[in-house]
Amino acid sequence: MTSTEPSTMAELIRDCADLPESLLASSGVVPQQRAAAPWQVSDANTAQVRDMDDYGC
């Protein structure tokens, strides 16, 4: 089987929607949503952009 990269948005959506059977849940039940971990920015990350005016801060 030869696979090519999608060249249009429609091809990309169609490609993403075509899930292999092995990934589909056999029960058909959608798992409950889990809470995301809190998002944090370290002082080191903040220091990397401290002097950049492009961020509009």
PyMOL Python script that loads the backbone (N, CA, C, O; Angstrom):
from pymol import cmd

cmd.read_pdbstr("""\
ATOM      1  N   MET A   1       0.841  -1.182   0.000  1.00  0.00           N
ATOM      2  CA  MET A   1       0.000   0.000   0.000  1.00  0.00           C
ATOM      3  C   MET A   1       0.880   1.237   0.000  1.00  0.00           C
ATOM      4  O   MET A   1       1.784   1.357   0.827  1.00  0.00           O
ATOM      5  N   THR A   2       0.627   2.144  -0.908  1.00  0.00           N
ATOM      6  CA  THR A   2       1.384   3.381  -1.005  1.00  0.00           C
ATOM      7  C   THR A   2       0.580   4.509  -0.398  1.00  0.00           C
ATOM      8  O   THR A   2      -0.605   4.667  -0.689  1.00  0.00           O
ATOM      9  N   SER A   3       1.224   5.286   0.441  1.00  0.00           N
ATOM     10  CA  SER A   3       0.547   6.406   1.093  1.00  0.00           C
ATOM     11  C   SER A   3       1.212   7.703   0.664  1.00  0.00           C
ATOM     12  O   SER A   3       2.438   7.808   0.666  1.00  0.00           O
ATOM     13  N   THR A   4       0.407   8.686   0.297  1.00  0.00           N
ATOM     14  CA  THR A   4       0.937   9.994  -0.078  1.00  0.00           C
ATOM     15  C   THR A   4       0.417  11.038   0.898  1.00  0.00           C
ATOM     16  O   THR A   4      -0.628  10.859   1.525  1.00  0.00           O
ATOM     17  N   GLU A   5       1.142  12.098   1.013  1.00  0.00           N
ATOM     18  CA  GLU A   5       0.724  13.197   1.884  1.00  0.00           C
ATOM     19  C   GLU A   5      -0.457  13.921   1.247  1.00  0.00           C
ATOM     20  O   GLU A   5      -0.479  14.103   0.030  1.00  0.00           O
ATOM     21  N   PRO A   6      -1.439  14.337   2.046  1.00  0.00           N
ATOM     22  CA  PRO A   6      -2.567  15.105   1.502  1.00  0.00           C
ATOM     23  C   PRO A   6      -2.079  16.452   0.961  1.00  0.00           C
ATOM     24  O   PRO A   6      -1.197  17.080   1.547  1.00  0.00           O
ATOM     25  N   SER A   7      -2.655  16.886  -0.150  1.00  0.00           N
ATOM     26  CA  SER A   7      -2.237  18.162  -0.739  1.00  0.00           C
ATOM     27  C   SER A   7      -3.292  19.251  -0.587  1.00  0.00           C
ATOM     28  O   SER A   7      -3.036  20.411  -0.910  1.00  0.00           O
ATOM     29  N   THR A   8      -4.471  18.891  -0.101  1.00  0.00           N
ATOM     30  CA  THR A   8      -5.520  19.882   0.136  1.00  0.00           C
ATOM     31  C   THR A   8      -6.100  19.673   1.533  1.00  0.00           C
ATOM     32  O   THR A   8      -5.906  18.622   2.144  1.00  0.00           O
ATOM     33  N   MET A   9      -6.806  20.672   2.026  1.00  0.00           N
ATOM     34  CA  MET A   9      -7.438  20.561   3.336  1.00  0.00           C
ATOM     35  C   MET A   9      -8.487  19.442   3.336  1.00  0.00           C
ATOM     36  O   MET A   9      -8.614  18.713   4.319  1.00  0.00           O
ATOM     37  N   ALA A  10      -9.226  19.306   2.253  1.00  0.00           N
ATOM     38  CA  ALA A  10     -10.245  18.264   2.158  1.00  0.00           C
ATOM     39  C   ALA A  10      -9.604  16.876   2.245  1.00  0.00           C
ATOM     40  O   ALA A  10     -10.134  15.990   2.915  1.00  0.00           O
ATOM     41  N   GLU A  11      -8.470  16.684   1.572  1.00  0.00           N
ATOM     42  CA  GLU A  11      -7.767  15.405   1.641  1.00  0.00           C
ATOM     43  C   GLU A  11      -7.256  15.139   3.051  1.00  0.00           C
ATOM     44  O   GLU A  11      -7.299  14.001   3.518  1.00  0.00           O
ATOM     45  N   LEU A  12      -6.779  16.161   3.726  1.00  0.00           N
ATOM     46  CA  LEU A  12      -6.285  16.008   5.086  1.00  0.00           C
ATOM     47  C   LEU A  12      -7.416  15.591   6.031  1.00  0.00           C
ATOM     48  O   LEU A  12      -7.242  14.686   6.848  1.00  0.00           O
ATOM     49  N   ILE A  13      -8.555  16.240   5.923  1.00  0.00           N
ATOM     50  CA  ILE A  13      -9.707  15.913   6.767  1.00  0.00           C
ATOM     51  C   ILE A  13     -10.170  14.492   6.483  1.00  0.00           C
ATOM     52  O   ILE A  13     -10.448  13.735   7.413  1.00  0.00           O
ATOM     53  N   ARG A  14     -10.255  14.122   5.219  1.00  0.00           N
ATOM     54  CA  ARG A  14     -10.681  12.779   4.842  1.00  0.00           C
ATOM     55  C   ARG A  14      -9.681  11.743   5.376  1.00  0.00           C
ATOM     56  O   ARG A  14     -10.078  10.684   5.861  1.00  0.00           O
ATOM     57  N   ASP A  15      -8.397  12.054   5.284  1.00  0.00           N
ATOM     58  CA  ASP A  15      -7.352  11.155   5.768  1.00  0.00           C
ATOM     59  C   ASP A  15      -7.446  10.967   7.286  1.00  0.00           C
ATOM     60  O   ASP A  15      -7.294   9.852   7.786  1.00  0.00           O
ATOM     61  N   CYS A  16      -7.696  12.052   8.012  1.00  0.00           N
ATOM     62  CA  CYS A  16      -7.788  11.982   9.472  1.00  0.00           C
ATOM     63  C   CYS A  16      -9.053  11.276   9.930  1.00  0.00           C
ATOM     64  O   CYS A  16      -9.070  10.668  11.001  1.00  0.00           O
ATOM     65  N   ALA A  17     -10.098  11.347   9.143  1.00  0.00           N
ATOM     66  CA  ALA A  17     -11.367  10.730   9.520  1.00  0.00           C
ATOM     67  C   ALA A  17     -11.374   9.227   9.262  1.00  0.00           C
ATOM     68  O   ALA A  17     -12.240   8.516   9.772  1.00  0.00           O
ATOM     69  N   ASP A  18     -10.422   8.740   8.478  1.00  0.00           N
ATOM     70  CA  ASP A  18     -10.368   7.325   8.127  1.00  0.00           C
ATOM     71  C   ASP A  18      -9.512   6.577   9.140  1.00  0.00           C
ATOM     72  O   ASP A  18      -8.341   6.292   8.886  1.00  0.00           O
ATOM     73  N   LEU A  19     -10.110   6.258  10.299  1.00  0.00           N
ATOM     74  CA  LEU A  19      -9.379   5.591  11.373  1.00  0.00           C
ATOM     75  C   LEU A  19      -9.344   4.084  11.142  1.00  0.00           C
ATOM     76  O   LEU A  19     -10.333   3.496  10.705  1.00  0.00           O
ATOM     77  N   PRO A  20      -8.209   3.462  11.435  1.00  0.00           N
ATOM     78  CA  PRO A  20      -8.143   2.004  11.325  1.00  0.00           C
ATOM     79  C   PRO A  20      -9.088   1.349  12.336  1.00  0.00           C
ATOM     80  O   PRO A  20      -9.338   1.895  13.410  1.00  0.00           O
ATOM     81  N   GLU A  21      -9.600   0.193  11.984  1.00  0.00           N
ATOM     82  CA  GLU A  21     -10.511  -0.537  12.866  1.00  0.00           C
ATOM     83  C   GLU A  21      -9.876  -0.829  14.223  1.00  0.00           C
ATOM     84  O   GLU A  21     -10.567  -0.853  15.241  1.00  0.00           O
ATOM     85  N   SER A  22      -8.556  -1.053  14.239  1.00  0.00           N
ATOM     86  CA  SER A  22      -7.882  -1.389  15.493  1.00  0.00           C
ATOM     87  C   SER A  22      -7.922  -0.244  16.504  1.00  0.00           C
ATOM     88  O   SER A  22      -7.745  -0.471  17.701  1.00  0.00           O
ATOM     89  N   LEU A  23      -8.152   0.992  16.032  1.00  0.00           N
ATOM     90  CA  LEU A  23      -8.212   2.135  16.934  1.00  0.00           C
ATOM     91  C   LEU A  23      -9.628   2.463  17.403  1.00  0.00           C
ATOM     92  O   LEU A  23      -9.817   3.247  18.333  1.00  0.00           O
ATOM     93  N   LEU A  24     -10.596   1.872  16.767  1.00  0.00           N
ATOM     94  CA  LEU A  24     -11.986   2.140  17.140  1.00  0.00           C
ATOM     95  C   LEU A  24     -12.376   1.274  18.331  1.00  0.00           C
ATOM     96  O   LEU A  24     -12.032   0.093  18.386  1.00  0.00           O
ATOM     97  N   ALA A  25     -13.090   1.858  19.274  1.00  0.00           N
ATOM     98  CA  ALA A  25     -13.530   1.114  20.456  1.00  0.00           C
ATOM     99  C   ALA A  25     -14.592   0.097  20.045  1.00  0.00           C
ATOM    100  O   ALA A  25     -15.537   0.427  19.328  1.00  0.00           O
ATOM    101  N   SER A  26     -14.427  -1.121  20.500  1.00  0.00           N
ATOM    102  CA  SER A  26     -15.388  -2.153  20.134  1.00  0.00           C
ATOM    103  C   SER A  26     -16.739  -1.940  20.820  1.00  0.00           C
ATOM    104  O   SER A  26     -17.769  -2.382  20.310  1.00  0.00           O
ATOM    105  N   SER A  27     -16.739  -1.271  21.963  1.00  0.00           N
ATOM    106  CA  SER A  27     -17.989  -1.066  22.690  1.00  0.00           C
ATOM    107  C   SER A  27     -18.793   0.111  22.140  1.00  0.00           C
ATOM    108  O   SER A  27     -19.997   0.203  22.383  1.00  0.00           O
ATOM    109  N   GLY A  28     -18.142   1.006  21.406  1.00  0.00           N
ATOM    110  CA  GLY A  28     -18.823   2.172  20.874  1.00  0.00           C
ATOM    111  C   GLY A  28     -19.043   3.264  21.906  1.00  0.00           C
ATOM    112  O   GLY A  28     -19.678   4.274  21.602  1.00  0.00           O
ATOM    113  N   VAL A  29     -18.529   3.083  23.129  1.00  0.00           N
ATOM    114  CA  VAL A  29     -18.699   4.052  24.194  1.00  0.00           C
ATOM    115  C   VAL A  29     -17.531   5.042  24.178  1.00  0.00           C
ATOM    116  O   VAL A  29     -16.367   4.644  24.160  1.00  0.00           O
ATOM    117  N   VAL A  30     -17.852   6.306  24.185  1.00  0.00           N
ATOM    118  CA  VAL A  30     -16.821   7.336  24.210  1.00  0.00           C
ATOM    119  C   VAL A  30     -16.346   7.500  25.653  1.00  0.00           C
ATOM    120  O   VAL A  30     -17.168   7.667  26.554  1.00  0.00           O
ATOM    121  N   PRO A  31     -15.029   7.454  25.889  1.00  0.00           N
ATOM    122  CA  PRO A  31     -14.537   7.606  27.263  1.00  0.00           C
ATOM    123  C   PRO A  31     -14.828   8.998  27.815  1.00  0.00           C
ATOM    124  O   PRO A  31     -14.939   9.967  27.065  1.00  0.00           O
ATOM    125  N   GLN A  32     -14.946   9.078  29.119  1.00  0.00           N
ATOM    126  CA  GLN A  32     -15.193  10.364  29.774  1.00  0.00           C
ATOM    127  C   GLN A  32     -13.984  11.282  29.601  1.00  0.00           C
ATOM    128  O   GLN A  32     -12.838  10.836  29.567  1.00  0.00           O
ATOM    129  N   GLN A  33     -14.271  12.553  29.494  1.00  0.00           N
ATOM    130  CA  GLN A  33     -13.213  13.545  29.348  1.00  0.00           C
ATOM    131  C   GLN A  33     -12.434  13.666  30.655  1.00  0.00           C
ATOM    132  O   GLN A  33     -13.024  13.644  31.736  1.00  0.00           O
ATOM    133  N   ARG A  34     -11.119  13.793  30.558  1.00  0.00           N
ATOM    134  CA  ARG A  34     -10.283  13.941  31.744  1.00  0.00           C
ATOM    135  C   ARG A  34      -9.879  15.403  31.902  1.00  0.00           C
ATOM    136  O   ARG A  34      -9.738  16.133  30.921  1.00  0.00           O
ATOM    137  N   ALA A  35      -9.697  15.810  33.139  1.00  0.00           N
ATOM    138  CA  ALA A  35      -9.252  17.175  33.406  1.00  0.00           C
ATOM    139  C   ALA A  35      -7.791  17.313  32.977  1.00  0.00           C
ATOM    140  O   ALA A  35      -6.969  16.438  33.251  1.00  0.00           O
ATOM    141  N   ALA A  36      -7.483  18.402  32.313  1.00  0.00           N
ATOM    142  CA  ALA A  36      -6.105  18.664  31.882  1.00  0.00           C
ATOM    143  C   ALA A  36      -5.284  19.160  33.061  1.00  0.00           C
ATOM    144  O   ALA A  36      -5.799  19.807  33.973  1.00  0.00           O
ATOM    145  N   ALA A  37      -4.016  18.848  33.024  1.00  0.00           N
ATOM    146  CA  ALA A  37      -3.113  19.346  34.055  1.00  0.00           C
ATOM    147  C   ALA A  37      -3.006  20.864  33.923  1.00  0.00           C
ATOM    148  O   ALA A  37      -3.071  21.389  32.811  1.00  0.00           O
ATOM    149  N   PRO A  38      -2.845  21.571  35.028  1.00  0.00           N
ATOM    150  CA  PRO A  38      -2.711  23.026  34.951  1.00  0.00           C
ATOM    151  C   PRO A  38      -1.512  23.407  34.084  1.00  0.00           C
ATOM    152  O   PRO A  38      -0.461  22.769  34.142  1.00  0.00           O
ATOM    153  N   TRP A  39      -1.685  24.444  33.291  1.00  0.00           N
ATOM    154  CA  TRP A  39      -0.635  24.911  32.404  1.00  0.00           C
ATOM    155  C   TRP A  39       0.228  25.905  33.152  1.00  0.00           C
ATOM    156  O   TRP A  39      -0.286  26.842  33.763  1.00  0.00           O
ATOM    157  N   GLN A  40       1.534  25.709  33.108  1.00  0.00           N
ATOM    158  CA  GLN A  40       2.444  26.580  33.835  1.00  0.00           C
ATOM    159  C   GLN A  40       3.595  27.003  32.939  1.00  0.00           C
ATOM    160  O   GLN A  40       4.040  26.241  32.080  1.00  0.00           O
ATOM    161  N   VAL A  41       4.073  28.221  33.144  1.00  0.00           N
ATOM    162  CA  VAL A  41       5.229  28.739  32.420  1.00  0.00           C
ATOM    163  C   VAL A  41       6.320  28.994  33.443  1.00  0.00           C
ATOM    164  O   VAL A  41       6.108  29.696  34.432  1.00  0.00           O
ATOM    165  N   SER A  42       7.491  28.417  33.199  1.00  0.00           N
ATOM    166  CA  SER A  42       8.592  28.577  34.143  1.00  0.00           C
ATOM    167  C   SER A  42       9.256  29.944  33.973  1.00  0.00           C
ATOM    168  O   SER A  42       9.070  30.615  32.957  1.00  0.00           O
ATOM    169  N   ASP A  43      10.016  30.338  34.962  1.00  0.00           N
ATOM    170  CA  ASP A  43      10.770  31.592  34.886  1.00  0.00           C
ATOM    171  C   ASP A  43      11.758  31.556  33.724  1.00  0.00           C
ATOM    172  O   ASP A  43      12.003  32.584  33.093  1.00  0.00           O
ATOM    173  N   ALA A  44      12.330  30.384  33.432  1.00  0.00           N
ATOM    174  CA  ALA A  44      13.279  30.251  32.318  1.00  0.00           C
ATOM    175  C   ALA A  44      12.579  30.529  30.988  1.00  0.00           C
ATOM    176  O   ALA A  44      13.148  31.189  30.119  1.00  0.00           O
ATOM    177  N   ASN A  45      11.333  30.024  30.818  1.00  0.00           N
ATOM    178  CA  ASN A  45      10.587  30.295  29.593  1.00  0.00           C
ATOM    179  C   ASN A  45      10.238  31.777  29.473  1.00  0.00           C
ATOM    180  O   ASN A  45      10.333  32.355  28.390  1.00  0.00           O
ATOM    181  N   THR A  46       9.845  32.376  30.562  1.00  0.00           N
ATOM    182  CA  THR A  46       9.508  33.798  30.561  1.00  0.00           C
ATOM    183  C   THR A  46      10.730  34.638  30.201  1.00  0.00           C
ATOM    184  O   THR A  46      10.612  35.622  29.470  1.00  0.00           O
ATOM    185  N   ALA A  47      11.886  34.263  30.702  1.00  0.00           N
ATOM    186  CA  ALA A  47      13.117  35.009  30.428  1.00  0.00           C
ATOM    187  C   ALA A  47      13.480  34.969  28.951  1.00  0.00           C
ATOM    188  O   ALA A  47      14.092  35.911  28.446  1.00  0.00           O
ATOM    189  N   GLN A  48      13.122  33.910  28.252  1.00  0.00           N
ATOM    190  CA  GLN A  48      13.445  33.790  26.832  1.00  0.00           C
ATOM    191  C   GLN A  48      12.748  34.853  25.990  1.00  0.00           C
ATOM    192  O   GLN A  48      13.274  35.247  24.949  1.00  0.00           O
ATOM    193  N   VAL A  49      11.595  35.319  26.408  1.00  0.00           N
ATOM    194  CA  VAL A  49      10.833  36.289  25.608  1.00  0.00           C
ATOM    195  C   VAL A  49      10.686  37.641  26.297  1.00  0.00           C
ATOM    196  O   VAL A  49       9.956  38.504  25.811  1.00  0.00           O
ATOM    197  N   ARG A  50      11.356  37.830  27.397  1.00  0.00           N
ATOM    198  CA  ARG A  50      11.205  39.042  28.177  1.00  0.00           C
ATOM    199  C   ARG A  50      11.442  40.315  27.364  1.00  0.00           C
ATOM    200  O   ARG A  50      10.710  41.291  27.532  1.00  0.00           O
ATOM    201  N   ASP A  51      12.438  40.327  26.495  1.00  0.00           N
ATOM    202  CA  ASP A  51      12.787  41.545  25.757  1.00  0.00           C
ATOM    203  C   ASP A  51      12.182  41.601  24.358  1.00  0.00           C
ATOM    204  O   ASP A  51      12.552  42.467  23.565  1.00  0.00           O
ATOM    205  N   MET A  52      11.272  40.708  24.045  1.00  0.00           N
ATOM    206  CA  MET A  52      10.662  40.694  22.698  1.00  0.00           C
ATOM    207  C   MET A  52       9.400  41.540  22.712  1.00  0.00           C
ATOM    208  O   MET A  52       8.464  41.263  23.463  1.00  0.00           O
ATOM    209  N   ASP A  53       9.380  42.556  21.891  1.00  0.00           N
ATOM    210  CA  ASP A  53       8.222  43.452  21.803  1.00  0.00           C
ATOM    211  C   ASP A  53       7.088  42.858  20.966  1.00  0.00           C
ATOM    212  O   ASP A  53       5.953  43.325  21.068  1.00  0.00           O
ATOM    213  N   ASP A  54       7.359  41.847  20.145  1.00  0.00           N
ATOM    214  CA  ASP A  54       6.350  41.293  19.255  1.00  0.00           C
ATOM    215  C   ASP A  54       5.195  40.633  19.966  1.00  0.00           C
ATOM    216  O   ASP A  54       4.164  40.377  19.343  1.00  0.00           O
ATOM    217  N   TYR A  55       5.327  40.349  21.239  1.00  0.00           N
ATOM    218  CA  TYR A  55       4.278  39.656  21.975  1.00  0.00           C
ATOM    219  C   TYR A  55       3.217  40.598  22.523  1.00  0.00           C
ATOM    220  O   TYR A  55       2.224  40.130  23.080  1.00  0.00           O
ATOM    221  N   GLY A  56       3.388  41.886  22.387  1.00  0.00           N
ATOM    222  CA  GLY A  56       2.375  42.849  22.764  1.00  0.00           C
ATOM    223  C   GLY A  56       2.140  42.977  24.262  1.00  0.00           C
ATOM    224  O   GLY A  56       1.059  43.386  24.685  1.00  0.00           O
ATOM    225  N   CYS A  57       3.123  42.639  25.055  1.00  0.00           N
ATOM    226  CA  CYS A  57       2.967  42.730  26.503  1.00  0.00           C
ATOM    227  C   CYS A  57       3.282  44.113  27.010  1.00  0.00           C
ATOM    228  O   CYS A  57       3.200  44.363  28.213  1.00  0.00           O
TER     229      CYS A  57
END
""", "prot")
cmd.dss("prot")
cmd.show_as("cartoon", "prot")
cmd.util.cbc("prot")
cmd.orient("prot")
